[in-house]
Amino acid sequence: MRDELRAGDLLFFPGHVAISTGGERFVHAYGPANEVTENSLDSSDDSYVANLDESFECARRF
């Protein structure tokens, strides 16, 4: 399902959930300030965070 993500899909990581904005990009509260940020699971994207990619558990569409 990871390669078929659509806007609104939920992405699960240890300790939190993110919301897909479509493709491999997603928004979530992350980082030391726990601010809402947009990141990517695409390693060629500037907003890629390797530890998030490695800890990605699953995605669900409701």
N, CA, C and O atoms as a CHARMM CRD file, in Angstrom:
* protein
*
  248
    1    1 MET  N      0.80900  -1.18700   0.00000 PROA 1      0.00000
    2    1 MET  CA     0.00000   0.00000   0.00000 PROA 1      0.00000
    3    1 MET  C      0.86400   1.26800   0.00000 PROA 1      0.00000
    4    1 MET  O      0.41600   2.32200  -0.45200 PROA 1      0.00000
    5    2 ARG  N      2.06900   1.17000   0.49300 PROA 2      0.00000
    6    2 ARG  CA     2.93000   2.34900   0.60900 PROA 2      0.00000
    7    2 ARG  C      3.10400   3.07500  -0.72300 PROA 2      0.00000
    8    2 ARG  O      3.16300   4.30400  -0.74900 PROA 2      0.00000
    9    3 ASP  N      3.18400   2.35100  -1.80200 PROA 3      0.00000
   10    3 ASP  CA     3.36900   2.98700  -3.10400 PROA 3      0.00000
   11    3 ASP  C      2.04700   3.45200  -3.71300 PROA 3      0.00000
   12    3 ASP  O      2.03100   3.96100  -4.83400 PROA 3      0.00000
   13    4 GLU  N      0.93200   3.28200  -2.98300 PROA 4      0.00000
   14    4 GLU  CA    -0.37900   3.71000  -3.46000 PROA 4      0.00000
   15    4 GLU  C     -1.03100   4.70300  -2.50400 PROA 4      0.00000
   16    4 GLU  O     -2.25700   4.79700  -2.46100 PROA 4      0.00000
   17    5 LEU  N     -0.23600   5.44400  -1.73700 PROA 5      0.00000
   18    5 LEU  CA    -0.79200   6.36000  -0.74400 PROA 5      0.00000
   19    5 LEU  C     -1.56400   7.49200  -1.40400 PROA 5      0.00000
   20    5 LEU  O     -1.14200   8.05500  -2.41500 PROA 5      0.00000
   21    6 ARG  N     -2.71900   7.81100  -0.79700 PROA 6      0.00000
   22    6 ARG  CA    -3.54000   8.93000  -1.25700 PROA 6      0.00000
   23    6 ARG  C     -3.72700   9.91100  -0.11200 PROA 6      0.00000
   24    6 ARG  O     -3.58800   9.54800   1.05600 PROA 6      0.00000
   25    7 ALA  N     -4.03800  11.13700  -0.44500 PROA 7      0.00000
   26    7 ALA  CA    -4.28500  12.15700   0.57100 PROA 7      0.00000
   27    7 ALA  C     -5.34600  11.66200   1.54600 PROA 7      0.00000
   28    7 ALA  O     -6.39700  11.16600   1.13800 PROA 7      0.00000
   29    8 GLY  N     -5.06400  11.80100   2.82500 PROA 8      0.00000
   30    8 GLY  CA    -5.99100  11.38000   3.86800 PROA 8      0.00000
   31    8 GLY  C     -5.68800  10.02400   4.45900 PROA 8      0.00000
   32    8 GLY  O     -6.21900   9.69600   5.52000 PROA 8      0.00000
   33    9 ASP  N     -4.85000   9.21500   3.81300 PROA 9      0.00000
   34    9 ASP  CA    -4.46500   7.92800   4.39300 PROA 9      0.00000
   35    9 ASP  C     -3.70100   8.17600   5.68800 PROA 9      0.00000
   36    9 ASP  O     -2.98100   9.16800   5.80500 PROA 9      0.00000
   37   10 LEU  N     -3.85100   7.29400   6.64700 PROA 10     0.00000
   38   10 LEU  CA    -3.12200   7.39800   7.90500 PROA 10     0.00000
   39   10 LEU  C     -1.86500   6.55500   7.84700 PROA 10     0.00000
   40   10 LEU  O     -1.91000   5.39800   7.43100 PROA 10     0.00000
   41   11 LEU  N     -0.74200   7.12500   8.26200 PROA 11     0.00000
   42   11 LEU  CA     0.54900   6.43200   8.29000 PROA 11     0.00000
   43   11 LEU  C      0.92300   6.23100   9.75100 PROA 11     0.00000
   44   11 LEU  O      0.88000   7.17100  10.54500 PROA 11     0.00000
   45   12 PHE  N      1.28500   5.02000  10.09900 PROA 12     0.00000
   46   12 PHE  CA     1.58700   4.69400  11.48500 PROA 12     0.00000
   47   12 PHE  C      3.08600   4.48300  11.69200 PROA 12     0.00000
   48   12 PHE  O      3.74900   3.74300  10.96500 PROA 12     0.00000
   49   13 PHE  N      3.58100   5.16800  12.71700 PROA 13     0.00000
   50   13 PHE  CA     4.97300   5.07700  13.15700 PROA 13     0.00000
   51   13 PHE  C      4.94400   4.78100  14.65100 PROA 13     0.00000
   52   13 PHE  O      3.92300   5.03900  15.28900 PROA 13     0.00000
   53   14 PRO  N      6.00300   4.25700  15.23400 PROA 14     0.00000
   54   14 PRO  CA     5.99900   4.03000  16.68000 PROA 14     0.00000
   55   14 PRO  C      5.72700   5.34500  17.43100 PROA 14     0.00000
   56   14 PRO  O      6.47700   6.31000  17.29200 PROA 14     0.00000
   57   15 GLY  N      4.68300   5.37000  18.20000 PROA 15     0.00000
   58   15 GLY  CA     4.38900   6.52900  19.03100 PROA 15     0.00000
   59   15 GLY  C      3.56600   7.62200  18.40000 PROA 15     0.00000
   60   15 GLY  O      3.15800   8.54400  19.10600 PROA 15     0.00000
   61   16 HSD  N      3.29800   7.57200  17.10100 PROA 16     0.00000
   62   16 HSD  CA     2.44100   8.59200  16.50600 PROA 16     0.00000
   63   16 HSD  C      1.90000   8.19800  15.14000 PROA 16     0.00000
   64   16 HSD  O      2.30900   7.20600  14.53600 PROA 16     0.00000
   65   17 VAL  N      0.95900   9.02200  14.68100 PROA 17     0.00000
   66   17 VAL  CA     0.28500   8.79200  13.40100 PROA 17     0.00000
   67   17 VAL  C      0.43700  10.05000  12.55200 PROA 17     0.00000
   68   17 VAL  O      0.39000  11.16700  13.06600 PROA 17     0.00000
   69   18 ALA  N      0.61800   9.85600  11.25400 PROA 18     0.00000
   70   18 ALA  CA     0.71300  10.96700  10.31100 PROA 18     0.00000
   71   18 ALA  C     -0.42000  10.85300   9.29700 PROA 18     0.00000
   72   18 ALA  O     -1.05300   9.80400   9.17300 PROA 18     0.00000
   73   19 ILE  N     -0.66800  11.93800   8.57800 PROA 19     0.00000
   74   19 ILE  CA    -1.70500  11.95300   7.55500 PROA 19     0.00000
   75   19 ILE  C     -1.04400  12.21200   6.20200 PROA 19     0.00000
   76   19 ILE  O     -0.32100  13.19400   6.03500 PROA 19     0.00000
   77   20 SER  N     -1.29300  11.33400   5.24600 PROA 20     0.00000
   78   20 SER  CA    -0.72400  11.47800   3.91300 PROA 20     0.00000
   79   20 SER  C     -1.30500  12.69500   3.21200 PROA 20     0.00000
   80   20 SER  O     -2.50300  12.96600   3.30400 PROA 20     0.00000
   81   21 THR  N     -0.44600  13.42500   2.51300 PROA 21     0.00000
   82   21 THR  CA    -0.90200  14.52400   1.66400 PROA 21     0.00000
   83   21 THR  C     -0.88900  14.09000   0.20300 PROA 21     0.00000
   84   21 THR  O     -1.09500  14.90500  -0.69700 PROA 21     0.00000
   85   22 GLY  N     -0.64700  12.81800  -0.02400 PROA 22     0.00000
   86   22 GLY  CA    -0.60400  12.24200  -1.36000 PROA 22     0.00000
   87   22 GLY  C      0.80400  11.80800  -1.70300 PROA 22     0.00000
   88   22 GLY  O      1.77200  12.45300  -1.29700 PROA 22     0.00000
   89   23 GLY  N      0.92700  10.73800  -2.43500 PROA 23     0.00000
   90   23 GLY  CA     2.25200  10.20100  -2.74800 PROA 23     0.00000
   91   23 GLY  C      2.96800   9.81200  -1.47500 PROA 23     0.00000
   92   23 GLY  O      2.35700   9.22800  -0.58000 PROA 23     0.00000
   93   24 GLU  N      4.24100  10.11900  -1.37500 PROA 24     0.00000
   94   24 GLU  CA     5.01100   9.73500  -0.19900 PROA 24     0.00000
   95   24 GLU  C      5.16000  10.86000   0.81100 PROA 24     0.00000
   96   24 GLU  O      5.94600  10.73800   1.75000 PROA 24     0.00000
   97   25 ARG  N      4.41800  11.96300   0.64000 PROA 25     0.00000
   98   25 ARG  CA     4.49500  13.09800   1.56700 PROA 25     0.00000
   99   25 ARG  C      3.39100  12.99400   2.61300 PROA 25     0.00000
  100   25 ARG  O      2.30900  12.47300   2.34500 PROA 25     0.00000
  101   26 PHE  N      3.68400  13.49700   3.80700 PROA 26     0.00000
  102   26 PHE  CA     2.72400  13.42000   4.90200 PROA 26     0.00000
  103   26 PHE  C      2.96500  14.54300   5.90200 PROA 26     0.00000
  104   26 PHE  O      4.05500  15.11300   5.96000 PROA 26     0.00000
  105   27 VAL  N      1.93600  14.85600   6.68900 PROA 27     0.00000
  106   27 VAL  CA     2.04600  15.85300   7.74600 PROA 27     0.00000
  107   27 VAL  C      1.88100  15.15700   9.08700 PROA 27     0.00000
  108   27 VAL  O      1.16800  14.16100   9.21100 PROA 27     0.00000
  109   28 HSD  N      2.57100  15.71900  10.10600 PROA 28     0.00000
  110   28 HSD  CA     2.49600  15.17200  11.45200 PROA 28     0.00000
  111   28 HSD  C      3.19500  16.11700  12.41400 PROA 28     0.00000
  112   28 HSD  O      3.93100  17.00800  11.98900 PROA 28     0.00000
  113   29 ALA  N      2.96700  15.92500  13.71300 PROA 29     0.00000
  114   29 ALA  CA     3.69400  16.68700  14.72700 PROA 29     0.00000
  115   29 ALA  C      4.98200  15.91700  14.98300 PROA 29     0.00000
  116   29 ALA  O      4.95000  14.74400  15.35500 PROA 29     0.00000
  117   30 TYR  N      6.11600  16.58400  14.78200 PROA 30     0.00000
  118   30 TYR  CA     7.38600  15.87000  14.83200 PROA 30     0.00000
  119   30 TYR  C      8.50900  16.82800  15.18700 PROA 30     0.00000
  120   30 TYR  O      8.43700  18.02000  14.89000 PROA 30     0.00000
  121   31 GLY  N      9.51800  16.31500  15.80800 PROA 31     0.00000
  122   31 GLY  CA    10.70500  17.10000  16.12400 PROA 31     0.00000
  123   31 GLY  C     10.67500  17.61100  17.55100 PROA 31     0.00000
  124   31 GLY  O      9.69700  17.40900  18.27100 PROA 31     0.00000
  125   32 PRO  N     11.73500  18.26600  17.95500 PROA 32     0.00000
  126   32 PRO  CA    11.85700  18.70000  19.33900 PROA 32     0.00000
  127   32 PRO  C     10.75500  19.66600  19.77700 PROA 32     0.00000
  128   32 PRO  O     10.38900  19.67600  20.95200 PROA 32     0.00000
  129   33 ALA  N     10.22400  20.47200  18.86900 PROA 33     0.00000
  130   33 ALA  CA     9.17900  21.42600  19.23500 PROA 33     0.00000
  131   33 ALA  C      7.78000  20.83200  19.08000 PROA 33     0.00000
  132   33 ALA  O      6.79100  21.48200  19.42100 PROA 33     0.00000
  133   34 ASN  N      7.68800  19.59100  18.56400 PROA 34     0.00000
  134   34 ASN  CA     6.40300  18.95000  18.27900 PROA 34     0.00000
  135   34 ASN  C      5.50200  19.85000  17.44600 PROA 34     0.00000
  136   34 ASN  O      4.30300  19.95000  17.70800 PROA 34     0.00000
  137   35 GLU  N      6.07300  20.50000  16.44900 PROA 35     0.00000
  138   35 GLU  CA     5.31900  21.33100  15.52600 PROA 35     0.00000
  139   35 GLU  C      4.85200  20.49400  14.34400 PROA 35     0.00000
  140   35 GLU  O      5.48600  19.50200  13.98400 PROA 35     0.00000
  141   36 VAL  N      3.74600  20.90000  13.74700 PROA 36     0.00000
  142   36 VAL  CA     3.27100  20.20300  12.56400 PROA 36     0.00000
  143   36 VAL  C      4.23000  20.49900  11.41300 PROA 36     0.00000
  144   36 VAL  O      4.55400  21.65200  11.12900 PROA 36     0.00000
  145   37 THR  N      4.66500  19.44400  10.77100 PROA 37     0.00000
  146   37 THR  CA     5.63100  19.56900   9.68500 PROA 37     0.00000
  147   37 THR  C      5.25700  18.59700   8.57000 PROA 37     0.00000
  148   37 THR  O      4.51500  17.64200   8.80100 PROA 37     0.00000
  149   38 GLU  N      5.75800  18.83200   7.38700 PROA 38     0.00000
  150   38 GLU  CA     5.54600  17.90300   6.27400 PROA 38     0.00000
  151   38 GLU  C      6.85800  17.20900   5.96900 PROA 38     0.00000
  152   38 GLU  O      7.90100  17.84800   5.83400 PROA 38     0.00000
  153   39 ASN  N      6.79100  15.89500   5.86400 PROA 39     0.00000
  154   39 ASN  CA     7.96500  15.09700   5.53500 PROA 39     0.00000
  155   39 ASN  C      7.63000  14.13900   4.40400 PROA 39     0.00000
  156   39 ASN  O      6.50600  14.12100   3.90200 PROA 39     0.00000
  157   40 SER  N      8.60700  13.35200   4.01400 PROA 40     0.00000
  158   40 SER  CA     8.44400  12.44200   2.88800 PROA 40     0.00000
  159   40 SER  C      9.11900  11.10900   3.17200 PROA 40     0.00000
  160   40 SER  O     10.09300  11.03500   3.92000 PROA 40     0.00000
  161   41 LEU  N      8.58400  10.06500   2.56400 PROA 41     0.00000
  162   41 LEU  CA     9.21600   8.74300   2.61400 PROA 41     0.00000
  163   41 LEU  C     10.11400   8.52000   1.40000 PROA 41     0.00000
  164   41 LEU  O     10.68700   7.44300   1.23900 PROA 41     0.00000
  165   42 ASP  N     10.23600   9.52500   0.55300 PROA 42     0.00000
  166   42 ASP  CA    11.06200   9.46400  -0.65100 PROA 42     0.00000
  167   42 ASP  C     12.45900   9.99100  -0.33300 PROA 42     0.00000
  168   42 ASP  O     12.62400  11.17000  -0.02200 PROA 42     0.00000
  169   43 SER  N     13.44700   9.13200  -0.41000 PROA 43     0.00000
  170   43 SER  CA    14.81500   9.50100  -0.02200 PROA 43     0.00000
  171   43 SER  C     15.41800  10.60700  -0.88800 PROA 43     0.00000
  172   43 SER  O     16.42200  11.20000  -0.49500 PROA 43     0.00000
  173   44 SER  N     14.84200  10.90200  -2.04500 PROA 44     0.00000
  174   44 SER  CA    15.36400  11.97700  -2.88500 PROA 44     0.00000
  175   44 SER  C     14.70000  13.33100  -2.57400 PROA 44     0.00000
  176   44 SER  O     15.08300  14.35100  -3.14800 PROA 44     0.00000
  177   45 ASP  N     13.72300  13.34300  -1.68400 PROA 45     0.00000
  178   45 ASP  CA    12.99900  14.56400  -1.30500 PROA 45     0.00000
  179   45 ASP  C     13.75600  15.28400  -0.19700 PROA 45     0.00000
  180   45 ASP  O     14.29100  14.63600   0.70200 PROA 45     0.00000
  181   46 ASP  N     13.81100  16.61500  -0.24600 PROA 46     0.00000
  182   46 ASP  CA    14.50200  17.40000   0.77900 PROA 46     0.00000
  183   46 ASP  C     13.89400  17.21200   2.16700 PROA 46     0.00000
  184   46 ASP  O     14.58500  17.41600   3.16500 PROA 46     0.00000
  185   47 SER  N     12.62100  16.83000   2.25600 PROA 47     0.00000
  186   47 SER  CA    11.96200  16.67500   3.54800 PROA 47     0.00000
  187   47 SER  C     11.99900  15.22800   4.05000 PROA 47     0.00000
  188   47 SER  O     11.26100  14.86800   4.96800 PROA 47     0.00000
  189   48 TYR  N     12.85000  14.40900   3.45200 PROA 48     0.00000
  190   48 TYR  CA    13.02500  13.00900   3.86100 PROA 48     0.00000
  191   48 TYR  C     13.73800  12.93300   5.20800 PROA 48     0.00000
  192   48 TYR  O     14.71500  13.63900   5.45500 PROA 48     0.00000
  193   49 VAL  N     13.21700  12.04600   6.08100 PROA 49     0.00000
  194   49 VAL  CA    13.86500  11.78300   7.37000 PROA 49     0.00000
  195   49 VAL  C     14.05800  10.27000   7.45700 PROA 49     0.00000
  196   49 VAL  O     13.08700   9.52000   7.55800 PROA 49     0.00000
  197   50 ALA  N     15.30400   9.82900   7.41800 PROA 50     0.00000
  198   50 ALA  CA    15.61800   8.39900   7.32400 PROA 50     0.00000
  199   50 ALA  C     15.00900   7.58600   8.45700 PROA 50     0.00000
  200   50 ALA  O     14.48000   6.50200   8.21100 PROA 50     0.00000
  201   51 ASN  N     15.06900   8.08000   9.69800 PROA 51     0.00000
  202   51 ASN  CA    14.56100   7.25900  10.80300 PROA 51     0.00000
  203   51 ASN  C     13.04500   7.08700  10.72000 PROA 51     0.00000
  204   51 ASN  O     12.52000   6.08200  11.19700 PROA 51     0.00000
  205   52 LEU  N     12.33600   8.04000  10.12900 PROA 52     0.00000
  206   52 LEU  CA    10.89500   7.85200   9.92900 PROA 52     0.00000
  207   52 LEU  C     10.64200   6.77900   8.87700 PROA 52     0.00000
  208   52 LEU  O      9.76500   5.93200   9.04900 PROA 52     0.00000
  209   53 ASP  N     11.39700   6.81300   7.80400 PROA 53     0.00000
  210   53 ASP  CA    11.26000   5.79900   6.75800 PROA 53     0.00000
  211   53 ASP  C     11.53100   4.40900   7.33600 PROA 53     0.00000
  212   53 ASP  O     10.79100   3.46400   7.06300 PROA 53     0.00000
  213   54 GLU  N     12.57800   4.29000   8.12300 PROA 54     0.00000
  214   54 GLU  CA    12.95200   2.99900   8.69600 PROA 54     0.00000
  215   54 GLU  C     11.94200   2.49900   9.72600 PROA 54     0.00000
  216   54 GLU  O     11.78600   1.29100   9.90000 PROA 54     0.00000
  217   55 SER  N     11.25400   3.41600  10.41000 PROA 55     0.00000
  218   55 SER  CA    10.32100   2.99700  11.45600 PROA 55     0.00000
  219   55 SER  C      8.86500   2.94500  10.97100 PROA 55     0.00000
  220   55 SER  O      7.97200   2.60700  11.74800 PROA 55     0.00000
  221   56 PHE  N      8.61800   3.27400   9.70000 PROA 56     0.00000
  222   56 PHE  CA     7.26800   3.21800   9.14200 PROA 56     0.00000
  223   56 PHE  C      6.70000   1.82700   9.36200 PROA 56     0.00000
  224   56 PHE  O      7.32600   0.83200   8.99700 PROA 56     0.00000
  225   57 GLU  N      5.50200   1.75500   9.96500 PROA 57     0.00000
  226   57 GLU  CA     4.89700   0.46800  10.26300 PROA 57     0.00000
  227   57 GLU  C      3.84900   0.05300   9.22400 PROA 57     0.00000
  228   57 GLU  O      3.90700  -1.05400   8.68900 PROA 57     0.00000
  229   58 CYS  N      2.89300   0.94200   8.94100 PROA 58     0.00000
  230   58 CYS  CA     1.85300   0.59900   7.98600 PROA 58     0.00000
  231   58 CYS  C      1.03500   1.83100   7.66700 PROA 58     0.00000
  232   58 CYS  O      1.19700   2.88400   8.28200 PROA 58     0.00000
  233   59 ALA  N      0.14800   1.67900   6.69000 PROA 59     0.00000
  234   59 ALA  CA    -0.78000   2.74700   6.32100 PROA 59     0.00000
  235   59 ALA  C     -2.17200   2.14900   6.24800 PROA 59     0.00000
  236   59 ALA  O     -2.34700   0.97300   5.92900 PROA 59     0.00000
  237   60 ARG  N     -3.16500   2.98700   6.55100 PROA 60     0.00000
  238   60 ARG  CA    -4.55500   2.53700   6.48900 PROA 60     0.00000
  239   60 ARG  C     -5.40100   3.62300   5.82700 PROA 60     0.00000
  240   60 ARG  O     -5.18400   4.81900   6.01600 PROA 60     0.00000
  241   61 ARG  N     -6.35400   3.16400   5.05800 PROA 61     0.00000
  242   61 ARG  CA    -7.31100   4.07000   4.40700 PROA 61     0.00000
  243   61 ARG  C     -8.67600   3.77800   5.02400 PROA 61     0.00000
  244   61 ARG  O     -9.12800   2.63400   5.05600 PROA 61     0.00000
  245   62 PHE  N     -9.31300   4.82400   5.50600 PROA 62     0.00000
  246   62 PHE  CA   -10.63200   4.65600   6.12700 PROA 62     0.00000
  247   62 PHE  C    -11.68300   5.38000   5.32400 PROA 62     0.00000
  248   62 PHE  O    -12.86000   5.35800   5.68500 PROA 62     0.00000
